[in-house]
Amino acid sequence: MSLTELTVDEVEAIESNSMWPRFLIGPVGLGAQAALAFYWPTEGLVWQILWTAIAAYVFLCWTSCFHEAAHQTISSSRQFSIAVGRVIGTLIFVPYSIYRESHIRHHAYLNKPTDWEMWPYSDPHTSLWFRRVFCWLEFPLGVFTTPFAYGRLYFHSGSPLTDSRLRRQIGWEYVAMFLTWLSILSAVAVTGSWALFLRAWVIPHWVAGVLQAFRKFTEHLGMKSYDPLLGARTVIGRSWLTRITCYFNFDIFIHGPHHRHPRASTNQLRDKMICYQQGNPEIKYPVFPTYRSAILDMLPAIWNPGVGMNAGAPPPIAGKVHVDNFVIDVSRDILADSENETRDNGPA
């Protein structure tokens, strides 16, 4: 597995951006699961819906934490990020190393055919109807389609993962995931706790999968540009509700600048986007003040789900380098000059 080699400035930025308050959402989720498990305060449907919604939102936040762990930017300790990532990945059926390798390529080759994370929407060889059906299935069945899509990077015959040591590590992570879930399900079976398990884990996990599908599609579906600031939707909230939900979701919706600067600390992303907007007032960046406005912009793409070439872009040209890790600035370090549509009038 590759390690993110951070500069001194990047480490200082991470250390100044204390992540621990975001983890306070964790006990809230555990409390909601406990309330679901033991019917607190009552078995009333309203209470069950409320606790399920809270638990599902917290599960969604943990997937965003998983994303930060893949970047190894949760803290200045890479080992802590890796440990957190492996725990979360095991629980959501996506081994940490396969997610990290897929996500590295997602940043390097955004919306291109080699963007494995956005398959099948980035693959020009997939038919429109296949993409439609897969897209529509992702909403109700995201808990299954997501592990399948990431697993392709490991199991597909054309996988770029050729390093035997890396493939062996991913294989062992799959084994650990299988044994963990075998133990969990065996314990549930022995104790006869299927109804409790369904209420407290399966249903919230399924709802979180639906929310995750909306998040992924809102960030990317229908975006054709290979430029990171123009090829991903960004939400910079104006209301307190949007800001606080974005905060506990690790600011993942400030997505354009995150794609351009994948090693930047989350507390830097808002200011970076504002600087790009002020430095390039003639460019209409896909920045939205609310989740709702971003979702509405995405919804037409559900009928023609695609990114890059499948959204009407010309075929990409070869970039500057072959990438196997996160870089400081995607536009500068990876994109060919003709693919960099935004002027470099923003922050370094």
Stockholm file with secondary structure:
# STOCKHOLM 1.0

chainA/1-348         MSLTELTVDEVEAIESNSMWPRFLIGPVGLGAQAALAFYWPTEGLVWQILWTAIAAYVFLCWTSCFHEAAHQTISSSRQFSIAVGRVIGTLIFVPYSIYRESHIRHHAYLNKPTDWEMWPYSDPHTSLWFRRVFCWLEFPLGVFTTPFAYGRLYFHSGSPLTDSRLRRQIGWEYVAMFLTWLSILSAVAVTGSWALFLRAWVIPHWVAGVLQAFRKFTEHLGMKSYDPLLGARTVIGRSWLTRITCYFNFDIFIHGPHHRHPRASTNQLRDKMICYQQGNPEIKYPVFPTYRSAILDMLPAIWNPGVGMNAGAPPPIAGKVHVDNFVIDVSRDILADSENETRDNGPA
#=GR chainA/1-348 SS CCCCCCCHHHHHHHHHSCCGGGGGHHHHHHHHHHHHHTTSSCCCHHHHHHHHHHHHHHHHHHHHHHHHHHHTCSSSCHHHHHHHHHHHHHHTTCCHHHHHHHHHHHHHTTTSTTCGGGTTTTCTTSCHHHHHHHHHHHHHHHHHHHHHHHHHHHHSTTCSCCCHHHHHHHHHHHHHHHHHHHHHHHHHHHHTCHHHHIIIIIHHHHHHHHHHHHHHHHHHTTCCCSSTTTSSCEECCCSHHHHHHHHHTTTTTCHHHHHHCTTSCHHHHHHHHHHHHHHCTTSCCCEESSHHHHHHHHGGGGTSCCCGGGGTCCCCCCCSSCCSSCCSCHHHHTSCGGGCCSCSCSCC
#=GC SS_cons         CCCCCCCHHHHHHHHHSCCGGGGGHHHHHHHHHHHHHTTSSCCCHHHHHHHHHHHHHHHHHHHHHHHHHHHTCSSSCHHHHHHHHHHHHHHTTCCHHHHHHHHHHHHHTTTSTTCGGGTTTTCTTSCHHHHHHHHHHHHHHHHHHHHHHHHHHHHSTTCSCCCHHHHHHHHHHHHHHHHHHHHHHHHHHHHTCHHHHIIIIIHHHHHHHHHHHHHHHHHHTTCCCSSTTTSSCEECCCSHHHHHHHHHTTTTTCHHHHHHCTTSCHHHHHHHHHHHHHHCTTSCCCEESSHHHHHHHHGGGGTSCCCGGGGTCCCCCCCSSCCSSCCSCHHHHTSCGGGCCSCSCSCC
//
